[in-house]
C-alpha cells in the first residue's frame, strides 16, 4: 500500500484516499485526492475510476464519485468538472455551474477552476500530471488546477494564483497550496524538446528540476517545478504541502499513464469551500 511522510493517507469503509495536512488544518475546506481503491469499476478501470471519457460505464463513474465524496462529506450534486486539454486556462465558477461535466455539458479546454462560493466542489483529473489545490482562508476562495508538463511550462499554477488575486483580492501570502501525487523524477524521462521548454522559464534553474542521463534524455521533477512556480507567484514555501508519492511507482494504487498508457482510469482531486 502507499506510503507517505508528507501527505495523509486515510480510509473510510473500503475507500482509500489522500489529503493535505495544511488544507485540513486551515479548516475552510473539504478536499480529497482519490486512489484506485474502493470503487466499483472493473478491468482496466478498477476500481475507483473518475473519468467519464475513457470508456468506463457512466453508472460506474457516477457511483465512484458518490462513494469518494461521501468519504469526506461532499455532496456529488455539487461537483463541477471540465474537459482538460493541457492548457493554462483557468475560470471562475459559481453554484449555477453545479453538475457541469456530469448532468450539464462540460467546460471545454479548461484546466483550472476557482470559486468563492461554499458548497461548489471543484474537480480536476489525473494519471501522472500534477494536482494543484489552493485555499485562501482569509478571502475564502478555493481552486484546483491540472499541471502536466505542458501546463507547467505555461505556468498554470501562477496563472491560478494571479486570477485568485485579480478576481477575488487574494494575497498570495495567505494562500495554502497542496501539490498532489504525480509522476516522480524517478520515473519521468523526457527528451530535449521538453527540457528546452522548461529552460525558457527564467526563474527556474534547469539543474533544480532535471537530472541528465547518458542517453541524452532527462529525468524531470514535475512536482518541484510546480513548487517553484507557486513560490514565484508569491505563495510562502511553508504554506505548501509537497507530494512524496510517485503515481508510476505506485501503479497498483494510483492510475499512471506512463505505466498503463490508454488502458486506465483517472484519479481526481476535489476541493470545496465550507
C-alpha positions, -999 to 999 in steps of 0.1 A, spaced: 0 0 0 10 36 -4 35 52 19 38 89 26 55 112 51 42 145 37 6 138 30 -22 120 48 -34 85 37 -69 79 50 -95 51 48 -133 53 51 -150 19 47 -132 4 17 -122 38 2 -85 48 4 -78 85 -2 -52 112 2 -55 146 20 -32 175 26 -22 184 62 -22 222 58 -55 222 40 -70 201 67 -56 224 94 -69 256 78 -105 244 85 -120 262 55 -124 233 30 -134 198 24 -110 181 0 -98 147 -13 -74 131 -37 -85 96 -49 -66 64 -52 -77 33 -72 -91 17 -41 -127 14 -31 -147 19 -63 -170 -3 -84 -153 -1 -119 -138 -33 -134 -109 -43 -156 -86 -16 -167 -107 9 -147 -105 -10 -114 -117 3 -92 -121 40 -85 -121 54 -120 -134 90 -121 -133 97 -158 -164 97 -180 -143 97 -212 -121 67 -210 -146 40 -219 -159 31 -184 -197 27 -178 -212 61 -168 -231 44 -140 -199 31 -125 -182 65 -126 -212 82 -110 -212 56 -83 -175 61 -78 -180 98 -73 -208 91 -48 -185 68 -29 -155 91 -29 -174 122 -20 -193 105 8 -160 97 25 -153 134 31 -188 147 33 -192 163 -1 -225 162 -20 -219 147 -55 -246 171 -68 -222 200 -61 -194 188 -84 -181 208 -113 -158 192 -140 -141 204 -171 -125 188 -202 -88 192 -196 -65 197 -226 -32 208 -210 -39 245 -213 -34 272 -187 -70 283 -190 -84 289 -155 -121 300 -150 -142 310 -120 -174 291 -113 -205 296 -91 -233 275 -77 -251 279 -111 -224 256 -126 -231 227 -102 -234 195 -123 -212 207 -151 -194 178 -167 -219 153 -152 -255 163 -157 -247 195 -177 -223 199 -207 -187 202 -196 -164 232 -200 -140 227 -229 -103 235 -228 -102 244 -191 -75 231 -167 -82 252 -137 -113 261 -116 -118 287 -89 -148 297 -67 -156 318 -37 -189 302 -31 -194 275 -5 -206 240 -15 -193 242 -50 -170 212 -54 -142 217 -80 -128 186 -97 -97 180 -117 -85 147 -130 -51 130 -133 -30 100 -143 6 113 -138 1 151 -142 4 173 -111 -26 181 -90 -26 217 -76 -51 226 -48 -54 261 -33 -73 277 -4 -73 313 7 -89 311 42 -89 349 45 -108 358 14 -125 324 13 -115 313 -21 -106 278 -34 -91 265 -66 -77 234 -83 -55 232 -114 -42 204 -136 -5 207 -144 10 183 -168 44 193 -183 26 215 -209 5 232 -183 35 236 -161 57 254 -187 26 276 -193 28 284 -155 -8 273 -148 -1 274 -111 10 311 -113 -20 318 -136 -43 304 -110 -28 325 -82 -29 356 -103 -66 350 -111 -74 345 -74 -57 378 -67 -72 397 -96 -108 384 -93 -111 380 -55 -85 402 -40 -64 372 -26 -30 379 -11 -7 351 -23 9 351 12 -24 339 26 -29 310 1 -24 275 13 -15 250 -15 -12 213 -20 9 196 -47 -5 161 -51 7 127 -63 22 128 -98 49 110 -117 82 115 -99 117 122 -111 124 85 -105 101 76 -135 96 107 -157 121 105 -185 117 134 -211 136 144 -242 154 175 -252 123 194 -266 107 192 -232 139 202 -214 142 232 -237 107 244 -229 114 244 -192 147 263 -199 125 292 -211 112 297 -175 136 325 -163 132 318 -126 138 281 -126 174 267 -129 173 235 -150 195 217 -126 169 222 -99 143 201 -117 163 179 -142 188 151 -139 207 145 -172 210 109 -184 238 94 -205 214 87 -233 208 124 -239 174 124 -221 165 139 -187 146 129 -156 121 156 -147 109 166 -112 75 179 -122 63 184 -86 93 206 -77 89 226 -109 53 234 -98 65 242 -63 90 267 -76 63 283 -98 39 286 -68 67 303 -48 74 327 -77 37 335 -77 41 346 -41 29 316 -21 51 311 10 71 278 10 58 270 44 22 272 31 28 244 5 22 207 11 45 188 -12 39 153 -25 63 124 -19 42 99 -39 50 88 -75 20 77 -94 40 55 -117 59 37 -89 26 32 -71 6 19 -101 -13 -7 -80 -28 21 -60 -28 50 -85 -35 54 -122 -5 62 -143 -4 70 -180 33 62 -181 26 28 -166 -6 18 -184 -10 40 -214 -46 45 -225 -58 13 -207 -66 30 -174 -89 52 -155 -83 86 -139 -78 99 -104 -94 130 -92 -88 159 -68 -119 176 -53 -120 207 -32 -149 226 -17 -152 257 4 -171 250 36 
